Amino acid sequence: MRRSPMLSLKDIVERYRKLAGRFSVPVSLACFELGTEETSAVFSSLDEDYHISRFFHFSNVAGKCFVVSGEVTTHIAIDEEIKTLL
């Protein structure tokens, strides 16, 4: 199954909420079930936008690693205030 080349912010937040159950909970980037390149591209693109990135918190703990904006990361937590941009 081929996925779209770029998911929207709304798509990412909806997937995050389903995976995390609530905001501010770290979720493995691997759980978004995107390919390695797509994961890096989608999250790097969103991280480059200050208005979005201030609500994203990436971490590098145990798990599959991805490169997001040049940094190795495994998880993301999203602040609930992201809803102001949706």
Phi and psi restraints in degrees (value plus and minus 20) as a CYANA .aco file:
   2 ARG   PHI    -114.5   -74.5
   2 ARG   PSI     114.5   154.5
   3 ARG   PHI    -119.1   -79.1
   3 ARG   PSI     142.0   182.0
   4 SER   PHI     -84.8   -44.8
   4 SER   PSI     130.0   170.0
   5 PRO   PHI     -88.0   -48.0
   5 PRO   PSI     -42.5    -2.5
   6 MET   PHI    -166.5  -126.5
   6 MET   PSI     103.8   143.8
   7 LEU   PHI    -107.1   -67.1
   7 LEU   PSI     130.7   170.7
   8 SER   PHI     -99.9   -59.9
   8 SER   PSI     145.8   185.8
   9 LEU   PHI     -78.3   -38.3
   9 LEU   PSI     -62.8   -22.8
  10 LYS   PHI     -79.9   -39.9
  10 LYS   PSI     -63.5   -23.5
  11 ASP   PHI     -80.1   -40.1
  11 ASP   PSI     -65.5   -25.5
  12 ILE   PHI     -83.0   -43.0
  12 ILE   PSI     -65.3   -25.3
  13 VAL   PHI     -84.4   -44.4
  13 VAL   PSI     -61.4   -21.4
  14 GLU   PHI     -82.5   -42.5
  14 GLU   PSI     -64.3   -24.3
  15 ARG   PHI     -83.4   -43.4
  15 ARG   PSI     -63.4   -23.4
  16 TYR   PHI     -78.1   -38.1
  16 TYR   PSI     -67.4   -27.4
  17 ARG   PHI     -82.4   -42.4
  17 ARG   PSI     -57.3   -17.3
  18 LYS   PHI     -86.8   -46.8
  18 LYS   PSI     -59.0   -19.0
  19 LEU   PHI     -95.7   -55.7
  19 LEU   PSI     -63.1   -23.1
  20 ALA   PHI    -104.4   -64.4
  20 ALA   PSI     -49.8    -9.8
  21 GLY   PHI      66.7   106.7
  21 GLY   PSI     -49.2    -9.2
  22 ARG   PHI    -180.4  -140.4
  22 ARG   PSI     146.5   186.5
  23 PHE   PHI     -92.7   -52.7
  23 PHE   PSI     141.1   181.1
  24 SER   PHI      50.5    90.5
  24 SER   PSI      -5.6    34.4
  25 VAL   PHI    -122.1   -82.1
  25 VAL   PSI     106.0   146.0
  26 PRO   PHI     -84.0   -44.0
  26 PRO   PSI     114.6   154.6
  27 VAL   PHI    -147.6  -107.6
  27 VAL   PSI     116.1   156.1
  28 SER   PHI     -82.0   -42.0
  28 SER   PSI     114.3   154.3
  29 LEU   PHI     -82.4   -42.4
  29 LEU   PSI     -47.6    -7.6
  30 ALA   PHI     -83.0   -43.0
  30 ALA   PSI     -47.3    -7.3
  31 CYS   PHI     -87.9   -47.9
  31 CYS   PSI     -36.3     3.7
  32 PHE   PHI     -95.2   -55.2
  32 PHE   PSI     -29.6    10.4
  33 GLU   PHI      34.8    74.8
  33 GLU   PSI      24.2    64.2
  34 LEU   PHI    -126.2   -86.2
  34 LEU   PSI     140.8   180.8
  35 GLY   PHI     -88.1   -48.1
  35 GLY   PSI     145.7   185.7
  36 THR   PHI     -77.9   -37.9
  36 THR   PSI     -68.8   -28.8
  37 GLU   PHI     -86.1   -46.1
  37 GLU   PSI     -61.6   -21.6
  38 GLU   PHI     -86.0   -46.0
  38 GLU   PSI     -60.0   -20.0
  39 THR   PHI     -79.8   -39.8
  39 THR   PSI     -68.7   -28.7
  40 SER   PHI     -81.6   -41.6
  40 SER   PSI     -63.3   -23.3
  41 ALA   PHI     -86.8   -46.8
  41 ALA   PSI     -67.6   -27.6
  42 VAL   PHI     -82.8   -42.8
  42 VAL   PSI     -71.5   -31.5
  43 PHE   PHI     -92.9   -52.9
  43 PHE   PSI     -51.7   -11.7
  44 SER   PHI     -85.8   -45.8
  44 SER   PSI     -62.7   -22.7
  45 SER   PHI     -80.7   -40.7
  45 SER   PSI     -65.7   -25.7
  46 LEU   PHI     -87.3   -47.3
  46 LEU   PSI     -57.0   -17.0
  47 ASP   PHI     -89.0   -49.0
  47 ASP   PSI     -43.0    -3.0
  48 GLU   PHI     -96.3   -56.3
  48 GLU   PSI     -34.1     5.9
  49 ASP   PHI    -115.0   -75.0
  49 ASP   PSI      92.9   132.9
  50 TYR   PHI     -75.1   -35.1
  50 TYR   PSI     -60.4   -20.4
  51 HIS   PHI     -85.3   -45.3
  51 HIS   PSI     -44.2    -4.2
  52 ILE   PHI    -114.6   -74.6
  52 ILE   PSI     -66.6   -26.6
  53 SER   PHI     -82.3   -42.3
  53 SER   PSI     -45.2    -5.2
  54 ARG   PHI     -87.2   -47.2
  54 ARG   PSI     -35.2     4.8
  55 PHE   PHI    -119.6   -79.6
  55 PHE   PSI     -25.8    14.2
  56 PHE   PHI    -120.5   -80.5
  56 PHE   PSI     115.5   155.5
  57 HIS   PHI    -149.8  -109.8
  57 HIS   PSI      85.9   125.9
  58 PHE   PHI    -111.3   -71.3
  58 PHE   PSI     127.9   167.9
  59 SER   PHI    -159.6  -119.6
  59 SER   PSI     140.5   180.5
  60 ASN   PHI    -143.6  -103.6
  60 ASN   PSI      75.2   115.2
  61 VAL   PHI    -145.5  -105.5
  61 VAL   PSI    -181.3  -141.3
  62 ALA   PHI     -83.6   -43.6
  62 ALA   PSI     118.1   158.1
  63 GLY   PHI     117.0   157.0
  63 GLY   PSI    -199.1  -159.1
  64 LYS   PHI     -85.7   -45.7
  64 LYS   PSI     112.6   152.6
  65 CYS   PHI    -114.1   -74.1
  65 CYS   PSI     124.1   164.1
  66 PHE   PHI    -152.8  -112.8
  66 PHE   PSI     137.1   177.1
  67 VAL   PHI    -123.2   -83.2
  67 VAL   PSI      98.3   138.3
  68 VAL   PHI    -141.0  -101.0
  68 VAL   PSI      97.6   137.6
  69 SER   PHI      31.8    71.8
  69 SER   PSI      20.5    60.5
  70 GLY   PHI      62.3   102.3
  70 GLY   PSI     -20.8    19.2
  71 GLU   PHI    -132.1   -92.1
  71 GLU   PSI     120.2   160.2
  72 VAL   PHI     -95.8   -55.8
  72 VAL   PSI     109.4   149.4
  73 THR   PHI    -166.4  -126.4
  73 THR   PSI     134.7   174.7
  74 THR   PHI    -142.5  -102.5
  74 THR   PSI     -48.1    -8.1
  75 HIS   PHI    -154.0  -114.0
  75 HIS   PSI     139.4   179.4
  76 ILE   PHI    -155.5  -115.5
  76 ILE   PSI     121.5   161.5
  77 ALA   PHI    -142.1  -102.1
  77 ALA   PSI     117.9   157.9
  78 ILE   PHI    -139.4   -99.4
  78 ILE   PSI     112.1   152.1
  79 ASP   PHI     -92.8   -52.8
  79 ASP   PSI     126.3   166.3
  80 GLU   PHI     -81.6   -41.6
  80 GLU   PSI     -47.4    -7.4
  81 GLU   PHI     -82.9   -42.9
  81 GLU   PSI     -31.3     8.7
  82 ILE   PHI     -77.3   -37.3
  82 ILE   PSI     -46.0    -6.0
  83 LYS   PHI     -79.1   -39.1
  83 LYS   PSI     -42.3    -2.3
  84 THR   PHI     -87.7   -47.7
  84 THR   PSI     -37.6     2.4
  85 LEU   PHI    -119.1   -79.1
  85 LEU   PSI     -26.6    13.4
